[in-house]
Every structure is written in structure tokens, then in C-alpha cells.
Amino acid sequence: MEKMTLAQQLGTLQQHRAGNWAVTGARSRPNLHSILRYPAMMVPTMQGDIIDLLVGHVGNECRVVDTFVGSGTVLTESLIRGLDFTGCDINPLAVLVCEAKIAIDGGVNLEAAATSVLEAISSDASSSVDVNFPGLSKWFAIETSRELSRIRRSILDVEDQGARKVFWAVFAETIRLCSNSRTSTYKLHARKDDALVSWTKVQSIFRENLANTLEKAGHYRELIDGRDERPTACVHCADVRAVSFDSNEAKHTILVTSPPYGDNQTTIPYGQFSYLALCWIPAEDLPIEPGRLISNTHALDSASLGGSLKGATEKAEAMRGVSPSLDQLLDTPKGEPMVKELRKVASFMADFYNALSHIRHSLPGGAHWAFTTGNRRAAGRIIPFDQICREMACTLGGRPVTSLQRSLPTKRMPSKNNMGEMITTENTLVVEFT
Ligand SMILES: C[S@@+](CC[C@H](N)C(=O)[O-])C[C@H]1O[C@@H](n2cnc3c(N)ncnc32)[C@H](O)[C@@H]1O
């Protein structure tokens, strides 16, 4: 019997597995996948299936890469399979969570350190508040800040760096749940008075999160039990347009990623979501000194792809010919300036193409890319991001293999978003480079 082509194999995968990919919620995020609730996380089973199929196609001499790694869905799926991994994200909180997952994979002993942290919290009678940043008193009641400072001091006393990273991830989740900002949106948005979380609950929320994380880490260790030799994994905290990957020429690249849908401000504000945790976690324990990225609540979003409107019209002009669908989208009647929303789209797309070009040139040689994207609305039009992605990949010398689809019942976009509708379908485009 003739061997199926890669496109046929992917088609069969979609046919047999689409039901599993539609499962969302807690059940779909076992082991390390639920350590921190990060926005727009990928569905682990789907990405795992794609990795299995691509590794089966190219053989084990490969490295999985996720250039917009977020909280590390693809990282976890790679580690479970014992595959070497390289990741990148501009957001220090996302990279910290990835580092915590790598520490758990490496066998860090959490239990003893967790007991000391809990004991230290209980015996800490100090009422000092150890951080100060713009908005501290708006987002946290003074008593809440005192409780969080107790937890922070206790984690700082932990010697093992890997264990500390895991505890910071738990701390970040506690901050998200205990601040005066709503948890129903990724933006910083004050809770109503009757929804404020009492400071008396801070410690129990932390304890519960910690117990949950220890349990999840235990499940993960069972999953990889007996496989002592762990793969290499490294995650860069950097703008992907400038990161230097230590490319291993001998290895085929399997790039599995989900880029942002558009600029963070009008789609998903990963930076605002992370701001409070980044202000609380000591800079020396973050993957990079966050400095200007937390100089205000919007700084990280402005530094992300499409975050600046500066030179947007020129950027759009420079993109001519890269993607016919983008040319058509950005076409304005002669002499008329581009509306602001379209300039934002242009700026994002130009940044995104720069990122793709940098990735392609930094990781040369054989590669497969699997890009999961969604088509949103902006300026009253559908933005055909899937098609634009395909055309950009072709301009860079790639050959589109096929696309997979997943219906998307729950992925949330900011509710007061004049970009309008929810994204209802996710597309995963697979491209081959030889
Ligand atoms: C859709 S999310 C990835 C979510 C991830 N797949 C997960 O499952 O958690 C997109 C990510 O792109 C990152 N990002 C945006 N601009 C970036 C840039 N210039 N360089 C690197 N990462 C960037 C964001 O911080 C965000 O974490």
C-alpha cells in the first residue's frame, strides 16, 4: 500500500481526533498544563497530536520550537515526549512559568520546600509591605499587601532556585485571584465592592493553589517516571524579532506555535494580565529585569508585536507584495489616509512578518511550521490572518501542506472590544521548508 502523504496524514488526524480537540476546561489541562491560567492557551491534545505526527514524519533528530511560547503548552507536550525544546516569549511572567515547568521536569524536590514556605508564612508576624509600585493601593487592600508580603518573604527564603520558580508561579496565580481587579477580563479592571476578596482568604488561596500545583507536579512525574534522561529545554525571554537561537544545525525544526491575533491592546492584553504579578515577584527571580516593561500597565503590551503605531503607514507600504491578501486588506482609495484601526493591523502584520523572517533566517535548514491562528474583525472587516500567514510563509520559501480546523466555543476576547466578534474557529496551518 502506498504511504500516505503528510497532508493526507494530517487530514486523517483531524478526522479522528477533532472530537478530543473540542474538549476544553479543566479536563483538557492535566498535569503541568494548569499551573497558571494564562490567556489564549492552546489545546494540549491537539498540539501533542500534531507534534507526534510531525516527529513520525521527520524522525527523532528534531527540536521542537515555540517562538510565542506563552505559558508553555507546547513546551509541556514536548517534554512529555522527551523532545528537545526551545521557546521564546517577550513576557517575563510567561517565561517564568515555563522555567517552573522545566524545573519540575528536571525533578526539583518541591515537598520539603513547600512545607518550609507554609511554616514560615504562619510564623511571620511582621506587618511590613515589601513592594511599592504605581497603583499598589488601588489594586490591593493594605491588609492583602501585608499577607502577600508574608508569602513573598517566605518564598524568598527558599534556597533551591527551581522550587522558587514554581512557588512564584503559584504566587502569581494567588495575586490574580486576590487583587481588586476582575478575573473575568484580562485587562486591569476594578471589581465591584461586593466582589472584593477579603484579605483573610489570601493565605488559604495560596495554600490551595500550592497543594494543587504539588498534586499536578506529582501527576507529571508519574507520567515521565523511569525516564531519567531528560531532554534539553531552554526558553528565551526576548522579543522574537531579535532573539538569537543557538541553532543546532543537525536538527530539523518543528515550530509549533500560536502567535498573537493582533496587537495586544485590541485583542488580548497579555501585558496587563501580567503586570501585577511582575510588580510583586522580585526582579532578580524573573528571567529578565522587567524594568521598562512594567514602567506602566501598558508598557509590555506596547513592546509586543503591533504595540506601536509609529511609522505604521510606511510599514504597510514596505509590506507590499509580501501577501496579496494583506495588500487587498490595506488598500485605501487614492489620497485617503488609512483609518487608525487599519494602521494598527498594518503595524502588527509588519512586525509579525519581521518575526517570521527572523525565525526563518535564524533557524535555517529543514523545518515544519504549525501555526495556530484565528481570524478576528477589525475596522469592520474580517482579518484573514490564516491566509496572510500562509502567504507570508510562501514568500519566505515555505510550501503550505494543509490546514487543520478546530471550533472554538470559549476563547475570550476583551468584552468591550469594538473589533467586535469572538473568534469561533482556530486554524492550524502546516508549512514545510526544505
Ligand atoms: C497566543 S499567546 C501564546 C499562548 C501559548 N501558546 C500558551 O498555550 O500558553 C501569544 C504570545 O506571544 C507573545 N508575544 C507577543 N509579542 C511578542 C514578541 N514580540 N516576541 C515574543 N513574544 C511575543 C505574548 O507575550 C504571548 O504570550
The ligand as a MOL file (V3000), in Angstrom:
LIG
                    3D

  0  0  0     0  0            999 V3000
M  V30 BEGIN CTAB
M  V30 COUNTS 27 29 0 0 0
M  V30 BEGIN ATOM
M  V30 1 C -1.3710 33.2500 21.8810 0
M  V30 2 S -0.1580 33.6320 23.0930 0 CHG=1
M  V30 3 C 0.6890 32.0910 23.2860 0
M  V30 4 C -0.0260 31.1840 24.2310 0
M  V30 5 C 0.6430 29.8200 24.3560 0
M  V30 6 N 0.5490 29.0950 23.1170 0
M  V30 7 C 0.0520 29.0190 25.5070 0
M  V30 8 O -0.5290 27.9530 25.2510 0
M  V30 9 O 0.1670 29.4680 26.6590 0 CHG=-1
M  V30 10 C 0.9540 34.6620 22.2170 0
M  V30 11 C 2.2110 35.0570 22.9590 0
M  V30 12 O 3.0070 35.8940 22.1040 0
M  V30 13 C 3.7950 36.7060 22.9410 0
M  V30 14 N 4.3990 37.8180 22.1760 0
M  V30 15 C 3.8220 38.9480 21.6810 0
M  V30 16 N 4.7210 39.7170 21.0620 0
M  V30 17 C 5.9150 39.0670 21.1410 0
M  V30 18 C 7.2260 39.3630 20.6890 0
M  V30 19 N 7.5000 40.4950 20.0260 0
M  V30 20 N 8.2050 38.4720 20.9460 0
M  V30 21 C 7.9440 37.3290 21.6320 0
M  V30 22 N 6.7160 37.0020 22.1010 0
M  V30 23 C 5.7120 37.8500 21.8550 0
M  V30 24 C 2.8160 37.1430 24.0260 0
M  V30 25 O 3.5000 37.5750 25.1810 0
M  V30 26 C 2.0020 35.8690 24.2350 0
M  V30 27 O 2.4890 35.1360 25.3360 0
M  V30 END ATOM
M  V30 BEGIN BOND
M  V30 1 1 1 2
M  V30 2 1 2 3
M  V30 3 1 2 10
M  V30 4 1 3 4
M  V30 5 1 4 5
M  V30 6 1 5 6
M  V30 7 1 5 7
M  V30 8 2 7 8
M  V30 9 1 7 9
M  V30 10 1 10 11
M  V30 11 1 11 12
M  V30 12 1 11 26
M  V30 13 1 12 13
M  V30 14 1 13 14
M  V30 15 1 13 24
M  V30 16 1 14 15
M  V30 17 1 14 23
M  V30 18 2 15 16
M  V30 19 1 16 17
M  V30 20 1 17 18
M  V30 21 2 17 23
M  V30 22 1 18 19
M  V30 23 2 18 20
M  V30 24 1 20 21
M  V30 25 2 21 22
M  V30 26 1 22 23
M  V30 27 1 24 25
M  V30 28 1 24 26
M  V30 29 1 26 27
M  V30 END BOND
M  V30 END CTAB
M  END
